[in-house]
Amino acid sequence: MTLPELPRSAVPEPGAYEAAAQWIREMRELQRRRRPGEGLREHKKRLTRQQISDTATWMFAERGYDHVRIADVADAAGVSEKTVYNYFPTKESLVFDREEEITAQLVGALRDRGPGTSPVQAFVASMEDEEQRYGIVPPEAVWMLRAFDELVTSTPELVAAARAMTSRVIAAIAAVLAQDLELDPRDPEPQIVAHALMGLWELRESSMSRRIEDGLTGQALRDAVRADVARAARVLETGLWALHLLGQGRQIAGAARAMNEARREIAGAIRDARGAWRAMRSAQLERERAERDAQLEAQRAERAERQAERRARQASQRARRRGR
């Protein structure tokens, strides 16, 4: 179920970073009330952690990552510096505050998928669940997505932290896949699948940035990003169908569908390759004709030069004979 949005009148104006932090906190709390089985103490701790992270993120966006100290964050969030460190061991983790939650969500989706569900399908469904949980970002709030993306991509420490976080999530995914397939997590199969699945997550992030730059917002933005993820997932599904069979008891019907899809894609690739080959062959023949023409022209020029030299010698000989 898509959760409600905040009233658009509440969305802060572009550049209102402190208001953005408060708006994000209110949006999260509106969409994620007290969790089932969560005690009041745990609930308050989660909200405090969330408040610190949101405050820090938008302070970084406003002033620059290097110009904000942990003490500044603590003061703005109304907590002690020790409290900040109790929740966040590093400055970078203030921005990437959902690593543990995201990892648990993705691993759980893969571990608990049904016998007819492939890893790709389970992974995509998990990403869509997250989108549903956080609702559709109002058009007026898209500037916040741009600001966050700019913060992360322009800060070397955050770029490195994002890579490290991705590596840890990949390791967790590989571990659950290896357990399901009775393999070592370091084996090639779970490793390559884990990297490919995490690639879907990263593709969604890059698609979001691209589609925002294209001017899309609201439901149109969500639909475009989902379509991009679906296209990438189809490519993975075609390549990973054999592994899916190994892990899910050799589902013949699913394999047949994957093979048919693969055949269609291969047939299309062959058509494209043939067209490219014909174009390349045509270009090659054209180059060969041009080379032959150039050789013939060079030969004609060489013959003309030799003829001119012979005429010159003959003329010289006739002149000497007359002089005698």
C-alpha positions as CSV (number, residue, x, y, z in Angstrom):
1,M,0.0,0.0,0.0
2,T,1.3,3.4,-0.9
3,L,1.6,5.5,2.3
4,P,0.3,9.1,2.3
5,E,2.4,12.1,1.5
6,L,2.8,15.1,3.7
7,P,0.7,18.1,2.6
8,R,2.6,19.9,-0.2
9,S,2.3,23.2,1.6
10,A,4.6,21.7,4.2
11,V,7.5,21.0,1.7
12,P,10.3,23.4,2.4
13,E,11.6,25.8,-0.2
14,P,14.8,24.9,-2.1
15,G,17.8,25.7,0.0
16,A,16.0,25.6,3.3
17,Y,18.2,22.8,4.7
18,E,17.2,23.0,8.3
19,A,13.5,22.8,7.3
20,A,14.4,19.9,5.0
21,A,15.8,17.9,7.9
22,Q,12.6,18.5,9.9
23,W,10.4,17.7,6.9
24,I,12.2,14.4,6.3
25,R,11.8,13.4,10.0
26,E,8.1,14.2,9.9
27,M,7.7,12.3,6.6
28,R,9.5,9.2,8.0
29,E,7.4,9.3,11.2
30,L,4.2,9.8,9.3
31,Q,5.0,6.8,7.1
32,R,6.7,4.6,9.7
33,R,4.9,4.6,13.0
34,R,5.9,2.5,15.9
35,R,7.0,-0.9,14.5
36,P,5.3,-4.1,15.5
37,G,6.9,-5.5,18.7
38,E,8.9,-2.3,19.2
39,G,8.9,-1.1,22.8
40,L,8.6,2.5,23.7
41,R,12.3,2.8,24.6
42,E,13.4,1.3,21.3
43,H,11.0,3.6,19.5
44,K,12.4,6.7,21.1
45,K,16.0,5.5,20.5
46,R,15.2,5.0,16.8
47,L,13.7,8.4,16.5
48,T,16.7,10.0,18.2
49,R,19.0,8.2,15.9
50,Q,16.9,9.3,12.9
51,Q,16.9,12.9,14.1
52,I,20.7,13.0,14.5
53,S,21.2,11.5,11.0
54,D,18.8,13.9,9.3
55,T,20.2,16.9,11.1
56,A,23.8,16.0,10.1
57,T,22.9,15.2,6.5
58,W,21.4,18.5,5.8
59,M,24.0,20.4,7.7
60,F,26.6,18.7,5.5
61,A,24.5,19.7,2.4
62,E,24.2,23.3,3.5
63,R,27.7,24.0,4.8
64,G,29.9,21.3,3.2
65,Y,30.9,18.0,4.7
66,D,34.4,19.2,5.8
67,H,33.0,22.3,7.5
68,V,30.7,20.5,10.0
69,R,32.0,18.9,13.2
70,I,30.4,16.2,15.2
71,A,30.0,18.7,18.0
72,D,28.1,21.0,15.6
73,V,25.7,18.1,14.8
74,A,25.2,17.3,18.5
75,D,24.4,20.9,19.3
76,A,21.9,21.2,16.4
77,A,20.2,17.9,17.3
78,G,20.0,18.8,21.0
79,V,22.1,15.9,22.2
80,S,25.6,15.4,23.5
81,E,28.5,14.6,21.4
82,K,28.8,11.3,23.2
83,T,25.3,10.4,22.2
84,V,26.1,11.0,18.5
85,Y,29.0,8.6,18.8
86,N,26.8,6.1,20.6
87,Y,24.7,5.9,17.5
88,F,27.2,6.6,14.8
89,P,30.8,5.3,15.0
90,T,32.0,7.5,12.1
91,K,31.1,10.8,10.5
92,E,30.3,9.0,7.3
93,S,27.8,6.7,9.0
94,L,25.7,9.8,9.8
95,V,24.8,10.0,6.1
96,F,24.5,6.3,5.4
97,D,22.4,5.6,8.5
98,R,20.2,2.9,6.9
99,E,22.9,0.3,6.0
100,E,21.9,-2.2,8.6
101,E,18.2,-1.8,7.8
102,I,18.7,-2.1,4.0
103,T,21.0,-5.1,4.4
104,A,18.5,-6.9,6.6
105,Q,15.7,-6.1,4.2
106,L,17.5,-7.4,1.1
107,V,18.9,-10.5,2.8
108,G,15.5,-11.3,4.2
109,A,13.8,-11.0,0.8
110,L,16.3,-13.4,-0.7
111,R,16.3,-15.9,2.2
112,D,12.5,-16.0,2.5
113,R,11.5,-16.0,-1.2
114,G,9.2,-18.7,-2.3
115,P,10.2,-21.8,-4.3
116,G,9.0,-20.2,-7.6
117,T,10.7,-16.9,-7.0
118,S,14.1,-16.1,-8.5
119,P,16.7,-14.0,-6.7
120,V,16.2,-11.2,-9.2
121,Q,12.4,-11.2,-8.6
122,A,12.8,-11.2,-4.9
123,F,15.4,-8.4,-5.0
124,V,13.3,-6.2,-7.2
125,A,10.2,-6.8,-5.1
126,S,12.1,-5.7,-2.0
127,M,13.2,-2.5,-3.7
128,E,9.6,-1.8,-4.7
129,D,8.5,-2.4,-1.1
130,E,10.9,0.2,0.1
131,E,9.5,2.7,-2.5
132,Q,6.0,2.0,-1.2
133,R,7.0,2.5,2.4
134,Y,8.5,5.9,1.7
135,G,5.7,7.0,-0.7
136,I,6.1,9.3,-3.7
137,V,8.3,12.3,-3.3
138,P,6.2,15.4,-4.0
139,P,7.5,17.4,-7.0
140,E,8.3,20.3,-4.7
141,A,10.7,18.1,-2.7
142,V,12.7,16.8,-5.7
143,W,15.4,19.5,-4.9
144,M,16.2,17.5,-1.8
145,L,17.1,14.4,-3.8
146,R,19.4,16.5,-6.0
147,A,21.0,18.1,-2.9
148,F,21.6,14.7,-1.3
149,D,23.0,13.2,-4.5
150,E,25.3,16.2,-4.9
151,L,26.5,15.9,-1.3
152,V,27.4,12.2,-1.7
153,T,29.0,12.3,-5.2
154,S,31.0,15.5,-4.5
155,T,32.5,14.4,-1.2
156,P,35.5,11.9,-1.5
157,E,34.9,10.5,2.0
158,L,31.3,9.8,1.3
159,V,32.1,8.3,-2.1
160,A,34.6,5.9,-0.4
161,A,32.1,5.1,2.4
162,A,29.4,4.3,-0.2
163,R,31.7,1.9,-1.9
164,A,32.6,0.2,1.4
165,M,28.9,0.0,2.3
166,T,28.1,-1.6,-1.1
167,S,30.9,-4.2,-0.6
168,R,29.5,-5.1,2.8
169,V,25.9,-5.5,1.5
170,I,27.3,-7.6,-1.4
171,A,29.1,-9.9,1.1
172,A,25.8,-10.3,3.1
173,I,23.9,-11.2,-0.1
174,A,26.5,-13.7,-1.2
175,A,26.4,-15.4,2.2
176,V,22.6,-16.0,2.0
177,L,22.8,-17.1,-1.6
178,A,25.7,-19.5,-0.8
179,Q,23.7,-21.0,2.1
180,D,20.8,-21.6,-0.2
181,L,22.9,-23.2,-2.8
182,E,25.2,-25.0,-0.3
183,L,28.3,-23.3,-1.6
184,D,31.1,-21.2,-0.1
185,P,30.2,-17.5,-0.1
186,R,33.6,-16.9,-1.8
187,D,32.7,-19.2,-4.7
188,P,32.2,-17.6,-8.1
189,E,28.4,-18.2,-8.4
190,P,27.2,-16.5,-5.2
191,Q,29.8,-13.7,-5.7
192,I,28.8,-12.8,-9.2
193,V,25.0,-13.0,-8.5
194,A,25.5,-10.8,-5.4
195,H,27.3,-8.2,-7.4
196,A,24.7,-8.3,-10.2
197,L,21.8,-7.9,-7.7
198,M,23.5,-5.0,-6.0
199,G,24.0,-3.5,-9.4
200,L,20.2,-3.3,-9.7
201,W,20.2,-1.1,-6.5
202,E,22.9,1.1,-7.9
203,L,21.1,1.3,-11.3
204,R,18.0,2.6,-9.5
205,E,20.0,5.3,-7.9
206,S,21.6,6.4,-11.1
207,S,18.2,6.2,-12.9
208,M,16.7,8.4,-10.3
209,S,19.3,11.1,-10.9
210,R,19.0,10.8,-14.6
211,R,15.2,11.0,-14.7
212,I,15.2,13.9,-12.3
213,E,17.6,15.7,-14.7
214,D,15.0,14.9,-17.4
215,G,12.5,16.9,-15.5
216,L,10.4,14.0,-14.1
217,T,8.7,14.2,-10.7
218,G,6.0,12.4,-8.7
219,Q,4.4,9.3,-10.1
220,A,6.1,9.8,-13.5
221,L,9.5,9.7,-11.9
222,R,8.7,6.5,-10.0
223,D,7.3,4.8,-13.1
224,A,10.3,5.7,-15.2
225,V,12.8,4.5,-12.6
226,R,10.8,1.2,-12.1
227,A,10.8,0.7,-15.9
228,D,14.6,1.1,-16.0
229,V,15.0,-1.4,-13.1
230,A,12.7,-3.8,-14.9
231,R,14.7,-3.7,-18.1
232,A,17.9,-4.4,-16.2
233,A,16.2,-7.2,-14.2
234,R,15.1,-8.9,-17.5
235,V,18.7,-8.9,-18.6
236,L,19.8,-10.5,-15.3
237,E,17.0,-13.0,-15.3
238,T,18.0,-14.2,-18.7
239,G,21.5,-14.8,-17.6
240,L,20.8,-16.2,-14.2
241,W,18.1,-18.7,-15.0
242,A,20.4,-21.7,-14.7
243,L,21.4,-20.7,-11.2
244,H,17.8,-20.2,-10.3
245,L,17.1,-23.8,-11.4
246,L,19.9,-25.0,-9.2
247,G,18.6,-23.2,-6.1
248,Q,14.9,-23.9,-6.7
249,G,14.8,-27.5,-7.7
250,R,15.1,-27.1,-11.5
251,Q,11.8,-25.4,-12.3
252,I,11.5,-26.6,-15.9
253,A,8.7,-24.2,-16.8
254,G,10.6,-21.2,-15.6
255,A,13.7,-22.4,-17.5
256,A,11.6,-22.8,-20.7
257,R,10.4,-19.2,-20.4
258,A,13.9,-17.9,-19.7
259,M,15.2,-19.9,-22.6
260,N,12.5,-18.6,-25.0
261,E,13.3,-15.1,-23.9
262,A,17.0,-15.7,-24.3
263,R,16.3,-17.1,-27.8
264,R,14.4,-14.0,-28.8
265,E,17.1,-11.8,-27.4
266,I,19.8,-13.9,-29.2
267,A,17.8,-13.8,-32.4
268,G,17.6,-10.0,-32.2
269,A,21.3,-9.8,-31.4
270,I,22.1,-12.0,-34.4
271,R,20.0,-9.7,-36.6
272,D,21.8,-6.7,-35.3
273,A,25.2,-8.5,-35.8
274,R,24.3,-9.3,-39.3
275,G,23.3,-5.8,-40.0
276,A,26.5,-4.5,-38.5
277,W,28.5,-7.1,-40.4
278,R,26.9,-6.0,-43.7
279,A,27.6,-2.4,-42.9
280,M,31.2,-3.2,-42.0
281,R,31.6,-5.3,-45.1
282,S,30.2,-2.6,-47.3
283,A,32.6,-0.1,-45.7
284,Q,35.5,-2.5,-46.2
285,L,34.7,-3.0,-49.9
286,E,34.4,0.7,-50.3
287,R,37.9,1.1,-48.7
288,E,39.3,-1.6,-50.9
289,R,37.9,0.1,-54.0
290,A,39.3,3.4,-52.8
291,E,42.7,1.7,-52.3
292,R,42.6,0.1,-55.7
293,D,41.7,3.4,-57.3
294,A,44.6,5.1,-55.5
295,Q,47.0,2.3,-56.6
296,L,45.8,2.7,-60.2
297,E,46.2,6.4,-60.1
298,A,49.7,6.0,-58.6
299,Q,50.6,3.5,-61.4
300,R,49.3,5.9,-64.1
301,A,51.3,8.8,-62.5
302,E,54.4,6.5,-62.4
303,R,53.9,5.6,-66.1
304,A,53.4,9.2,-67.1
305,E,56.6,10.1,-65.2
306,R,58.6,7.4,-67.0
307,Q,57.2,8.4,-70.4
308,A,58.2,12.0,-69.7
309,E,61.7,10.9,-68.7
310,R,62.0,8.9,-72.0
311,R,60.8,11.8,-74.1
312,A,63.3,14.1,-72.3
313,R,66.2,11.6,-73.0
314,Q,65.1,11.3,-76.6
315,A,64.9,15.0,-77.1
316,S,68.4,15.4,-75.6
317,Q,69.8,12.8,-77.9
318,R,68.3,14.5,-81.0
319,A,69.7,17.8,-79.9
320,R,73.2,16.3,-79.6
321,R,73.0,14.7,-83.0
322,R,72.0,18.0,-84.6
323,G,75.0,19.7,-82.8
324,R,77.4,17.4,-84.6
